[in-house]
Amino acid sequence: MQIIKKLFLTTLSICLLVTLNSCQSKKQKTIRNLSTYITISFEGSEGNATAIAEFNKEEANEEIGKIIKLDRSDNAEMLKFNTLLNDVSIDILNNSETLKNGEVLKIKVNYDKDLLEYFDLNVDEREEIEVQGLQEAKDLDVFTQLNLSFEGYSPALTPVIELNDTEDEFLKTVNFEIEEPEPYKKGQKITVNARFNNELARKYGYAISTTSKKYEVPRKSAYYVQDVAEISNSQLYNLYYAGYTEVFEKAKALDRFVLEALEETEYIKDDKEKKLYEDQKNYIDAKANINVDTAYFSKSNEYLNIINKAPEGNRLTFIYKINIQGAKVTIPDLYIAYTIKGVSVESDVTGTATEELTGELSTASPYYDNVLVDISQGIDESYETYNLNDIENLLNTEKKEQEDKDRSEEYKSPESDLSSNN
């Protein structure tokens, strides 16, 4: 019985040793096989995917180095080992960008055979892998990211493109651009194109069917008026009165005002004549009457030219006639222009000014044509200009009468002020 027991124990020990050696041998074979460190993954969705092969050189270096007891202090040995790992490449022979679940991929591993034998390693030269785990593509509307607005005044609106916050890494890469060139006008139809990387979209499993979308520039955008009829009577009068006030303030110093106008245009012939116009005594009983003579409105014919050529959008010019009476020297009628650029209104409240506008005074001149030349030089060739022949009728409204009444306690008539000052 004792002999049998010893034999049994000996036999059991031999079996365990064989099994253990067999397990160790199998593990070593796995570690020694370069294919162990190859990973095949998929990017994309069902029917729109591609396979990616990667060789984990770092893991192979560590695991194989241990099993073959690699001497890392031996430079020659390390050079051979690194060359072996660096030369490993993987070909997916039937890869495509339209892979589907169930397809079988053929994998070929390229390597240095001599170095493989030198380190007593092996590799599965050709393998077949079935495509699995692909999900159906997710429909994505990239335009949900877009917030499109416009600033400025039609027809010189400029776009403001803003993107919603997102945690989606793909959406963060999407950009948008407007197909039509700037600037834009209210009601204009425009096309917005989405720009993104198709490869990246496939990687994230997105199906993007809409890459462009039509938009309409809001009709309620603020705009530069294209016709004087779009300016309310009250706003028109306010603009006229602002110019009138500036002319009046400037004409308070009547002697300087007249002298500047006459010298600028070389109306004064000699020093003797100049002294007459410089002498304040000649203005003691002088009285200036300021009236609007005419007005001009200019607008751009080609709204696409506005940004580069005429950023103000339009021009409204009042020409005032200053008739001076009671002076002891002959003074011709003087003309002066007041120009307001960019008269704009809110479209949903017609006639309401979007902002307070300030005009510019020209130099007064005894020559009406000189004033017209100055006006024309400031107007771009893309503008259409017409004369407001009925400006006096436009200003002579109930609104004007009411405003005149409201101002009567705050502002004395120009005539009385000028006559009292002189």
BAVO-323241 format. One record per atom (N, C-alpha, C): x negated, y, z negated. Coordinates in steps of 0.2 Angstrom, whole numbers, plus 5000, padded with zeros to 4 digits. Example, Ala and Ser with C-alpha at 12.3 -4.5 7.8 and 13.67 -1.06 7.14 Angstrom:
2
493449724961 493849784961 493449844961 493649894965 493249954964 493650004961 
***
This chain:
422
499649945000 500050005000 499650065000 499050064996 498650124996 498250135003 498050075006 497750085013 498250115018 498850095017 499350115022 499550195021 499550215014 499650285012 499050325015 498450305014 497850345017 497950345024 498150295028 498150295035 498750345037 499250345033 499850385035 499650465034 499250475028 499050545027 498550565033 498050515035 497550535040 497950545046 498450505048 498850515054 499150575054 499450595048 499850665048 499350725049 498750715046 498350765046 498050775054 497950725057 497750725064 498350765068 498950745067 499550775071 499550845069 499550865063 499550935061 499050975065 498450945065 497850975068 497950985075 498250935079 498350935086 498850995087 499350995083 499951045084 499651115083 499251125078 499051185077 498551215082 498151165084 497651185090 498051195096 498651165097 499051175103 499351245103 499551265097 499951325096 499351385097 498751375094 498251425095 498051425102 498051375106 497851375113 498351405117 498951395115 499551435119 499451505118 499351525112 499351595110 498751625114 498151595114 497551615117 497651625124 498051575127 498151585134 498551645136 499051655132 499451715133 499051785132 498651785127 498251845126 497751855132 497451795134 496951795140 497351815147 497951815147 498251825153 498451895154 498151925159 498251995161 498952015162 499351965164 500051985166 500451995159 500151975154 500551985147 500652065146 500152105149 500152175147 500452215153 500852185157 501152215163 501952225161 502152285161 502852295160 503252325166 503752295168 504152315173 504852355170 504952415172 505552445170 505852475175 506452505174 506852535179 507152605178 507152645183 507352715182 507952725187 508552745184 509052765189 509652725187 510152715191 510752685190 510952635195 511452595194 511652535199 511652565206 511252535210 511252555217 510852615219 510552645214 510152705215 509552705210 509252645210 508652645205 508052625208 507552625205 506852605207 506452575201 506052525203 505652495198 504952525197 504752525191 504052555189 503652505185 503052485188 502652445185 502052475181 501952455175 501352485171 500952435168 500352445168 499852395165 499552435158 499652405153 499452435146 498752415145 498352465147 497652445147 497352455140 497652495136 497452505129 497552435125 498152415126 498352345122 497952295124 497852285131 497452235134 496652235131 496452295131 495752305128 495752285121 496252295117 496152285110 496252205109 496752175112 496952105111 496452055114 496252075120 495752025123 495152035120 494952095118 494252105115 494152065109 494752055105 494652015099 494551945101 494951915106 494951845107 494351825110 494051865114 493351845118 492751875114 492951895108 492351925103 491951975107 492252025110 491852065114 491352105110 490752115112 490252155109 490252225111 490552265108 490752335110 490052375110 489552355107 488952385106 488452375113 488752325117 488352305123 488652345128 488252395130 488452445136 488652405142 488152365144 488252325150 488952285150 489052255145 489652215144 490252255144 490252315141 490852355140 490952385147 490452395151 490552425158 490952375162 490752315162 491052255165 491752255163 491952255157 492552245154 493052305156 492752365155 493152425157 493352425165 492852405169 492952395176 493552355177 493552295174 494052245175 494752275174 494752305168 495452335166 495652395171 495152435172 495352495177 495552475184 495252415186 495452395193 496152355193 496452345188 497052305188 497652355191 497952335196 498552375199 499052325201 499652345201 500252305202 500652335208 500852285213 501252305218 501952275218 502452315218 503152285219 503252275226 503252215229 503252215236 503852235239 504452225236 505052245239 505452295235 505052345232 505352395228 505752445233 506252475230 506652525234 506952575229 507252625232 507652675228 508352655227 508552595230 509252575229 509352515226 508952495221 509052435218 509652425214 509852355214 510552335211 510352285206 510752275201 510752215197 510752155201 510352105199 510352035202 509852035208 509552085210 509052085215 508452055212 508052015216 507451985213 506852025216 506352055212 505852085214 505152045214 504752045219 504152015220 503552055217 503252025212 502652065209 502052035211 501552075213 500852055215 500352095211 499952055207 499452085203 498752085207 498452145207 497752155210 497252165205 496652125205 496152125200 495552105203 494952105199 494252085201 494252015199 494251975204 494151895203 493551875199 492951905201 492351885198 492351905191 492551965189 492551985182 493051955178 493651935181 494151895178 493851825176 493451795180 493051725179 492551735173 492151795174 491651805169 491851815162 492451845161 492751845154 493251785153 493251735157 493651685156 494351705155 494651745159 495351765158 495751735164 496451745164 496851725170 497351775171 497751765176 498251815178 498751775182 499451795181 499951765186 499951815192 499651785197 499551835203 500251855206 500651815206 501351825209 501851805205 502351855203 502951835199 503551865202 504051835200 504751865202 505151885196 505451945197 505851975191 506451995194 507051975190 507651995192 507852065189 508152105193 508352175191 508952165186 508952195180 509452185175 509552255171 510152265169 510252315164 510452385167 510552385174 510652455177 511352475175 511452535173 512152555172 512452595178 513052605179 513352645184 513152715183 513052745189 512852815189 513352865186 513152915182 513552955178 513653025183 514353035184 514453095188 514253155184 513953205187 513753265183 513853325188 514253375185 514353435188 513853485185 513353505189 512853545186 513053615186 513653635189 513853705189 514153725182 514353675178 514553685171 514053725167 513453715169 512853755166 512853825168 513153845173 513053915176 513553965173 513254025171 513654075169 513454135174 513954155179 513754205184 514154265182 513754325182 514154385181 513754435185 514054495186 513754545190 513654615186 513154655187 513154715184 512954775189 513154835187 513054885192 513754905195 513754935201 514354955204 514354935211 514954905213 515054885220 515054945224 514754945230 514454885233 513754875232 513554885226 512754875225 512754835219 513154785218 513154745212 512554695212 512254685207 511654635206 511954575202 511654515203 511954455199 511554445193 511854425188 511554405182 511754325181 511154285182 511254215181 511054185174 511454165171 511254135164 511554065163 511154025160 511253955159 511453935152 511953895151 512153875145 511653835141 511653835134 511153795131 511353725131 510853675132 510953605133 510453565130 510553505127 510053465125 509853415130 510253415136 510053365141 509453395145 508953345145 508253365148 508353375155 508753345159 508853355166 509153415167 509753435164 510053495165 509553555164 509153545159 508653605158 508253625164 508153575169 507753585174 508153615180 508753615180 509253645186 509153715186 509053745192 509153815193 509653835199 509853895199 510353915204 510053975208 510253975214 510154035218 510754055223 510854115224 511354135228 511154145236 511454115240 511254105247 511254175250 511754215249 511754285252 511354335249 511054375253 510554425250 510954475246 510554505241 510854565237 510854625242 511254675240 511754675234 512454645236 512854655231 513554625233 514154675231 514654665234 515254705233 515854665230 516254695227 516854665224 517254625229 517454565227 517854525232 517454485237 516854495237 516454465242 516354385240 516354345245 516354275245 515554255245 515354225240 514554205240 514554125239 513954105241 513854035240 513254025235 513353985230 512753975225 512553905226 511853895227 511553825228 511253805221 511353745220 510953715214 510353685216 509753695213 509153675214 508853625209 508753565211 508553515206 508053465209 507753425205 507353365208 507753305208 507853275214 508253215215 507953155212 507353155212 506953095208 507153095201 507153155198 507253165191 508053145190 508453175194 509153155193 509253075193 508953045198 509052975198 508752935192 508152965189 507852945183 508352945177 508752995177 509153005171 509852975173 509952935179 510552905180 511152945182 510953005185 511553055187 511653045194 512353055196 512553055203 512853125204 512453165208 512653235209 512953245216 513553255216 513853265223 513953335225 514053375221 514153445222 513453485221 513153515227 512553545226 512653625228 513253645230 513353715232 514053725230 514253785228 514853805226 515053875228 515653885230 515853955232 516153995226 515954055226 516154105221 516454165224 516854205221 517054265223 516854325218 516454375220 516254425216 516954455213 516954465206 517554485203 517854555206 518454555208 518754615211 518854665205 518754655199 518854705194 518154735192 517654725196 517054755195 517054825196 516654865192 516554935193 516354945200 516455005203 516255015209 516155085211 515755105216 515655165218 516255185223 516555235222 517155255226 516855265233 517255235238 517155245245 517555295248 518055325244 518455375247 518655425241 518655485243 518855535238 519555525235 519955495239 520655475236 520655425230 520055395229 519955345224 519755385217 519655445218 519455485212 520055525210 520255515203 520855545201 520755625201 521355655201 521255735202 520955765196 521055735190 520755755184 519955745184 519755685186 519055675187 518755725192 519055725198 518755775203 518755845200 519255865197 519155935194 518655935189 518555885185 518055885180 517355895183 517255855188 516555865192 516455925195 517055955198 516956025201 516856075195 517156065190 517056115184 516356115181 516156055181 515456045178 514956085182 515056085189 514556125193 514756195193 515356215192 515556285191 515256315185 515256275180 514956295173 514156305174 513856265177 513156275178 512956335182 513356345188 513256405192 513356465188 513856465184 514056525180 513556535175 513256485171 512756495166 512056525170 511956495176 511356525179 511456595181 512056615183 512156675186 512256735181 512256715174 512256765169 511756815169 511156785171 510556835172 510556855179 511056895181 511156905188 510656935192 510256975189 509657005193 509156955195 508956905190 508556855192 508856805197 509456795196 509756745200 509756765207 509956835208 509956855215 509256865218 508756885214 508056895216 507756825219 507856775214 507656705216 507956685223 508556695224 508856675230 508656705236 508556775235 508356815241 507556805243 507156795237 506456785239 506356715242 506656665239 506556595242 506756595249 507156625252 507356625259 507056685263 506656715260 506256775263 506756825266 507356835262 507856885264 507556955263 507156965258 506857025256 506257035261 506257095264 505757105269 505057135266 505157175261 504557215259 504557225252 504057255249 503957265241 504457315239 504657365244 505057425242 505757395241 505957345245 506657315245 506657265239 506057235237 506057195231 506157235225 505857295224 505957335218 506757345217 507057365223 507757375222 508157315219 507957255221 508357195218 508057175211 507457205210 507257185203 507557235198 507757295200 507957345195 508657325192 508657315185 509257295182 509757345182 509557415183 510057465183 510557455189 510357425194 510757415200 511257365199 511257325193 511757275192 512257295186 512157355183 512557375177 513357355179 513557375184 514257375186 514457315190 513957265191 514057215196 514557155192 514857125197 515357075195 515257015200 515156955197 515156895201 515756855202 515956845207 516556795208 516256725211 516456675207 516256605209 516856565212 516756545218 517356505220 517056445224 517356385224 517156335228 517256355236 516756345240 516856355247 517056295251 516756245250 516956175253 516556125249 516756065251 516456005248 516355955253 515855905251 515655855256 515655785252 515855735255 515855665252 515455625257 514955585254 514555545258 514555475255 514655425259 514655355257 514255315262 513955255260 513555215264 514055175268 513855165275 514155125280 513955055279 513355045277 513054975277 512854965269 513254925266 513154915259 512554875257 512254845262 511654805261 511054855261 511154915263 510554955263 510554995256 511054985252 511055035246 510555025242 510354965240 509754955235 509154985237 508954985244 508355015246 508355085248 508955105251 508955165254 509355215250 509855195246 510355245243 510655215237 510155205232 510455175226 510955205222 511155265223 511655305220 512355285223 512455255229 513055225231 513455275235 513455335233 513855395236 513655455233 513855515237 513655575234 514255625235 514455665230 514955715231 514655785230 514655825235 514355895234 514855945235 514855995230 515256055230 514756115232 515056155237 514656215238 515056275236 514756305231 515056365228 514856435232 515256475233 515156545236 515156595230 514556635229 514556685224 514556755228 515156785227 515256855229 515156905224 514656945225 514456995220 514657065222 515057095217 515357165219 515157215213 515157275215 514957325211 514257345210 513757305213 513057315213 512857385216 512357415214 512157475218 511657455223 511557395225 511157375231 511557325234 511457315241 511857275245 511657205243 512057165241 511957095240 512357045244 512057005248 512456965253 512756905248 513256875251 513556815248 513056765247 513056735241 512556675240 512956615240 512556555242 512856495242 512456445238 512756405234 512356355230 512756285230 512356235230 512656165230 512556135224 513056095222 513056055216 513255975218 512755935217 512755865220 512855815214 513355775215 513455715210 513255655213 512855615211 512655545214 513055495210 513255445214 513555385211 514255395207 514755425211 515355435207 515655365207 515855335201 516055265200 516655265196 517055215197 517655205193 517755135191 518155125186 518355055184 518955035189 518854975192 519454955196 520054945193 520054925187 520754905184 521054965181 520755015180 521055085178 520855135183 521155135189 520955185194 520855255192 520355285194 520255355192 519855365186 519755315182 519355325176 518655315177 518255375175 517555365176 517255315171 516755275174 516355225170 515855265166 515655315168 515155355163 515155425165 514855465161 514855535162 514255555167 514455585172 513955605177 513755675177 513055685178 512755745179 512555755186 512655815188 512455835195 511855875195 511655895201 511055935202 511155995206 510956055204 511056115207 510456125212 510656155218 510156165223 509956245222 509556265226 509356335225 509856375229 510056435226 510556475229 510156505236 510656525241 510356545247 510856595250 510656645253 511156685257 511356655263 510956605265 511156575272 511456505270 512056505273 512556445272 512156385275 511856395281 511556335285 511056305281 510656345277 510056325273 510356275268 510856285265 511156245260 511356175263 511656185269 511856125273 511256075274 510756115276 510156075278 509856035272 509856075266 509556035260 510055975258 510655985259 511155925258 510955865263 510955885269 510855835274 510155795273 509655835271 508955795269 509055745264 509455755259 509555715253 509955655255 510255655261 510755595262 510455545267 510455485265 510155435270 510555425276 510155405281 510455395288 511055345288 511055295283 511555245283 512155275280 512255335278 512855365275 513255395280 513855395279 514455425283 514655485278 514555545281 514755605277 515355645281 515855665277 516355705279 516555765275 516855815278 516955875274 517655865271 517755895265 518355895261 518655965263 518955965268 519256035270 519856055265 520156005262 520756025258 520556025251 519856035249 519656035242 520056085238 520156145240 520556185236 521256155234 521556125239 522256095237 522156035232 521555995233 521455945229 521355965221 521056025221 520856055214 521456085211 521956115215 522456145213 523056105211 522956065206 523456015203 523756035197 524256005195 524556015188 524056005183 523555955184 523055935179 522555995179 522456025184 521956075184 522256135180 522856145181 523156205177 523256185170 523356125168 523356105161 522656115158 522156095162 521456095159 521256165158 521456215163 521256285163 521556315156 522156295155 522556315149 522156295143 521956225143 521656205137 520956235136 520656255141 519956285140 520056365139 520556395140 520656465139 520356495133 520456455127 520256475121 519556465120 519256415123 518556395122 518056435127 518356455133 517856475138 518156535141 517856595141 518156655144 518056655152 518356695155 518356685163 517656715165 517356685170 516656705172 516656775174 517156805177 517156865179 517056915173 517456905168 517456955162 516756945159 516456885158 515856885155 515256915159 515256905166 514756935170 514857015170 515457035170 515457105171 515257145164 515457105159 515257135152 514557135151 514157085154 513457075153 513057125157 513357145162 513057195166 513257265166 
***
